[in-house]
Amino acid sequence: MDYTGLSKEISYALRHAPWEYELEMDEEGWVPVEQLLSALHSDKK
């Protein structure tokens, strides 16, 4: 498994483009893990 690539994609999704992954952050900037995993799994880049 490419952990570096996964780490970079997670960072990109959370820090730079949550709207591209349809992530809904709460008022403190948190995203449910289930929502993040679902978004990463459905991403077909």
Phi and psi restraints in degrees (range 20) as a CNS / XPLOR table:
assign (resid 1 and name C) (resid 2 and name N)
       (resid 2 and name CA) (resid 2 and name C) 1.0 -92.3 20.0 2
assign (resid 2 and name N) (resid 2 and name CA)
       (resid 2 and name C) (resid 3 and name N) 1.0 87.5 20.0 2
assign (resid 2 and name C) (resid 3 and name N)
       (resid 3 and name CA) (resid 3 and name C) 1.0 -67.9 20.0 2
assign (resid 3 and name N) (resid 3 and name CA)
       (resid 3 and name C) (resid 4 and name N) 1.0 -31.8 20.0 2
assign (resid 3 and name C) (resid 4 and name N)
       (resid 4 and name CA) (resid 4 and name C) 1.0 -65.9 20.0 2
assign (resid 4 and name N) (resid 4 and name CA)
       (resid 4 and name C) (resid 5 and name N) 1.0 -44.5 20.0 2
assign (resid 4 and name C) (resid 5 and name N)
       (resid 5 and name CA) (resid 5 and name C) 1.0 -63.8 20.0 2
assign (resid 5 and name N) (resid 5 and name CA)
       (resid 5 and name C) (resid 6 and name N) 1.0 -40.8 20.0 2
assign (resid 5 and name C) (resid 6 and name N)
       (resid 6 and name CA) (resid 6 and name C) 1.0 -64.3 20.0 2
assign (resid 6 and name N) (resid 6 and name CA)
       (resid 6 and name C) (resid 7 and name N) 1.0 -44.3 20.0 2
assign (resid 6 and name C) (resid 7 and name N)
       (resid 7 and name CA) (resid 7 and name C) 1.0 -59.7 20.0 2
assign (resid 7 and name N) (resid 7 and name CA)
       (resid 7 and name C) (resid 8 and name N) 1.0 -42.9 20.0 2
assign (resid 7 and name C) (resid 8 and name N)
       (resid 8 and name CA) (resid 8 and name C) 1.0 -65.8 20.0 2
assign (resid 8 and name N) (resid 8 and name CA)
       (resid 8 and name C) (resid 9 and name N) 1.0 -39.3 20.0 2
assign (resid 8 and name C) (resid 9 and name N)
       (resid 9 and name CA) (resid 9 and name C) 1.0 -67.5 20.0 2
assign (resid 9 and name N) (resid 9 and name CA)
       (resid 9 and name C) (resid 10 and name N) 1.0 -41.0 20.0 2
assign (resid 9 and name C) (resid 10 and name N)
       (resid 10 and name CA) (resid 10 and name C) 1.0 -63.0 20.0 2
assign (resid 10 and name N) (resid 10 and name CA)
       (resid 10 and name C) (resid 11 and name N) 1.0 -45.0 20.0 2
assign (resid 10 and name C) (resid 11 and name N)
       (resid 11 and name CA) (resid 11 and name C) 1.0 -60.6 20.0 2
assign (resid 11 and name N) (resid 11 and name CA)
       (resid 11 and name C) (resid 12 and name N) 1.0 -43.7 20.0 2
assign (resid 11 and name C) (resid 12 and name N)
       (resid 12 and name CA) (resid 12 and name C) 1.0 -61.8 20.0 2
assign (resid 12 and name N) (resid 12 and name CA)
       (resid 12 and name C) (resid 13 and name N) 1.0 -45.6 20.0 2
assign (resid 12 and name C) (resid 13 and name N)
       (resid 13 and name CA) (resid 13 and name C) 1.0 -63.5 20.0 2
assign (resid 13 and name N) (resid 13 and name CA)
       (resid 13 and name C) (resid 14 and name N) 1.0 -41.5 20.0 2
assign (resid 13 and name C) (resid 14 and name N)
       (resid 14 and name CA) (resid 14 and name C) 1.0 -84.7 20.0 2
assign (resid 14 and name N) (resid 14 and name CA)
       (resid 14 and name C) (resid 15 and name N) 1.0 -37.3 20.0 2
assign (resid 14 and name C) (resid 15 and name N)
       (resid 15 and name CA) (resid 15 and name C) 1.0 -94.2 20.0 2
assign (resid 15 and name N) (resid 15 and name CA)
       (resid 15 and name C) (resid 16 and name N) 1.0 -35.6 20.0 2
assign (resid 15 and name C) (resid 16 and name N)
       (resid 16 and name CA) (resid 16 and name C) 1.0 -111.3 20.0 2
assign (resid 16 and name N) (resid 16 and name CA)
       (resid 16 and name C) (resid 17 and name N) 1.0 -31.7 20.0 2
assign (resid 16 and name C) (resid 17 and name N)
       (resid 17 and name CA) (resid 17 and name C) 1.0 -150.1 20.0 2
assign (resid 17 and name N) (resid 17 and name CA)
       (resid 17 and name C) (resid 18 and name N) 1.0 58.7 20.0 2
assign (resid 17 and name C) (resid 18 and name N)
       (resid 18 and name CA) (resid 18 and name C) 1.0 -61.8 20.0 2
assign (resid 18 and name N) (resid 18 and name CA)
       (resid 18 and name C) (resid 19 and name N) 1.0 -28.6 20.0 2
assign (resid 18 and name C) (resid 19 and name N)
       (resid 19 and name CA) (resid 19 and name C) 1.0 -65.8 20.0 2
assign (resid 19 and name N) (resid 19 and name CA)
       (resid 19 and name C) (resid 20 and name N) 1.0 -30.4 20.0 2
assign (resid 19 and name C) (resid 20 and name N)
       (resid 20 and name CA) (resid 20 and name C) 1.0 -67.1 20.0 2
assign (resid 20 and name N) (resid 20 and name CA)
       (resid 20 and name C) (resid 21 and name N) 1.0 -26.2 20.0 2
assign (resid 20 and name C) (resid 21 and name N)
       (resid 21 and name CA) (resid 21 and name C) 1.0 -102.9 20.0 2
assign (resid 21 and name N) (resid 21 and name CA)
       (resid 21 and name C) (resid 22 and name N) 1.0 4.7 20.0 2
assign (resid 21 and name C) (resid 22 and name N)
       (resid 22 and name CA) (resid 22 and name C) 1.0 55.4 20.0 2
assign (resid 22 and name N) (resid 22 and name CA)
       (resid 22 and name C) (resid 23 and name N) 1.0 42.5 20.0 2
assign (resid 22 and name C) (resid 23 and name N)
       (resid 23 and name CA) (resid 23 and name C) 1.0 -89.3 20.0 2
assign (resid 23 and name N) (resid 23 and name CA)
       (resid 23 and name C) (resid 24 and name N) 1.0 138.1 20.0 2
assign (resid 23 and name C) (resid 24 and name N)
       (resid 24 and name CA) (resid 24 and name C) 1.0 -111.8 20.0 2
assign (resid 24 and name N) (resid 24 and name CA)
       (resid 24 and name C) (resid 25 and name N) 1.0 102.8 20.0 2
assign (resid 24 and name C) (resid 25 and name N)
       (resid 25 and name CA) (resid 25 and name C) 1.0 -82.0 20.0 2
assign (resid 25 and name N) (resid 25 and name CA)
       (resid 25 and name C) (resid 26 and name N) 1.0 146.3 20.0 2
assign (resid 25 and name C) (resid 26 and name N)
       (resid 26 and name CA) (resid 26 and name C) 1.0 -79.6 20.0 2
assign (resid 26 and name N) (resid 26 and name CA)
       (resid 26 and name C) (resid 27 and name N) 1.0 -177.0 20.0 2
assign (resid 26 and name C) (resid 27 and name N)
       (resid 27 and name CA) (resid 27 and name C) 1.0 -65.4 20.0 2
assign (resid 27 and name N) (resid 27 and name CA)
       (resid 27 and name C) (resid 28 and name N) 1.0 -16.7 20.0 2
assign (resid 27 and name C) (resid 28 and name N)
       (resid 28 and name CA) (resid 28 and name C) 1.0 -99.4 20.0 2
assign (resid 28 and name N) (resid 28 and name CA)
       (resid 28 and name C) (resid 29 and name N) 1.0 1.0 20.0 2
assign (resid 28 and name C) (resid 29 and name N)
       (resid 29 and name CA) (resid 29 and name C) 1.0 90.7 20.0 2
assign (resid 29 and name N) (resid 29 and name CA)
       (resid 29 and name C) (resid 30 and name N) 1.0 14.0 20.0 2
assign (resid 29 and name C) (resid 30 and name N)
       (resid 30 and name CA) (resid 30 and name C) 1.0 -94.5 20.0 2
assign (resid 30 and name N) (resid 30 and name CA)
       (resid 30 and name C) (resid 31 and name N) 1.0 149.5 20.0 2
assign (resid 30 and name C) (resid 31 and name N)
       (resid 31 and name CA) (resid 31 and name C) 1.0 -126.1 20.0 2
assign (resid 31 and name N) (resid 31 and name CA)
       (resid 31 and name C) (resid 32 and name N) 1.0 135.0 20.0 2
assign (resid 31 and name C) (resid 32 and name N)
       (resid 32 and name CA) (resid 32 and name C) 1.0 -59.0 20.0 2
assign (resid 32 and name N) (resid 32 and name CA)
       (resid 32 and name C) (resid 33 and name N) 1.0 138.0 20.0 2
assign (resid 32 and name C) (resid 33 and name N)
       (resid 33 and name CA) (resid 33 and name C) 1.0 -57.2 20.0 2
assign (resid 33 and name N) (resid 33 and name CA)
       (resid 33 and name C) (resid 34 and name N) 1.0 -40.9 20.0 2
assign (resid 33 and name C) (resid 34 and name N)
       (resid 34 and name CA) (resid 34 and name C) 1.0 -60.0 20.0 2
assign (resid 34 and name N) (resid 34 and name CA)
       (resid 34 and name C) (resid 35 and name N) 1.0 -39.8 20.0 2
assign (resid 34 and name C) (resid 35 and name N)
       (resid 35 and name CA) (resid 35 and name C) 1.0 -67.1 20.0 2
assign (resid 35 and name N) (resid 35 and name CA)
       (resid 35 and name C) (resid 36 and name N) 1.0 -41.9 20.0 2
assign (resid 35 and name C) (resid 36 and name N)
       (resid 36 and name CA) (resid 36 and name C) 1.0 -63.3 20.0 2
assign (resid 36 and name N) (resid 36 and name CA)
       (resid 36 and name C) (resid 37 and name N) 1.0 -47.3 20.0 2
assign (resid 36 and name C) (resid 37 and name N)
       (resid 37 and name CA) (resid 37 and name C) 1.0 -62.2 20.0 2
assign (resid 37 and name N) (resid 37 and name CA)
       (resid 37 and name C) (resid 38 and name N) 1.0 -40.8 20.0 2
assign (resid 37 and name C) (resid 38 and name N)
       (resid 38 and name CA) (resid 38 and name C) 1.0 -63.2 20.0 2
assign (resid 38 and name N) (resid 38 and name CA)
       (resid 38 and name C) (resid 39 and name N) 1.0 -43.6 20.0 2
assign (resid 38 and name C) (resid 39 and name N)
       (resid 39 and name CA) (resid 39 and name C) 1.0 -64.7 20.0 2
assign (resid 39 and name N) (resid 39 and name CA)
       (resid 39 and name C) (resid 40 and name N) 1.0 -42.1 20.0 2
assign (resid 39 and name C) (resid 40 and name N)
       (resid 40 and name CA) (resid 40 and name C) 1.0 -68.0 20.0 2
assign (resid 40 and name N) (resid 40 and name CA)
       (resid 40 and name C) (resid 41 and name N) 1.0 -37.5 20.0 2
assign (resid 40 and name C) (resid 41 and name N)
       (resid 41 and name CA) (resid 41 and name C) 1.0 -67.6 20.0 2
assign (resid 41 and name N) (resid 41 and name CA)
       (resid 41 and name C) (resid 42 and name N) 1.0 -38.7 20.0 2
assign (resid 41 and name C) (resid 42 and name N)
       (resid 42 and name CA) (resid 42 and name C) 1.0 -83.0 20.0 2
assign (resid 42 and name N) (resid 42 and name CA)
       (resid 42 and name C) (resid 43 and name N) 1.0 -10.8 20.0 2
assign (resid 42 and name C) (resid 43 and name N)
       (resid 43 and name CA) (resid 43 and name C) 1.0 -70.2 20.0 2
assign (resid 43 and name N) (resid 43 and name CA)
       (resid 43 and name C) (resid 44 and name N) 1.0 126.4 20.0 2
assign (resid 43 and name C) (resid 44 and name N)
       (resid 44 and name CA) (resid 44 and name C) 1.0 -118.0 20.0 2
assign (resid 44 and name N) (resid 44 and name CA)
       (resid 44 and name C) (resid 45 and name N) 1.0 46.0 20.0 2
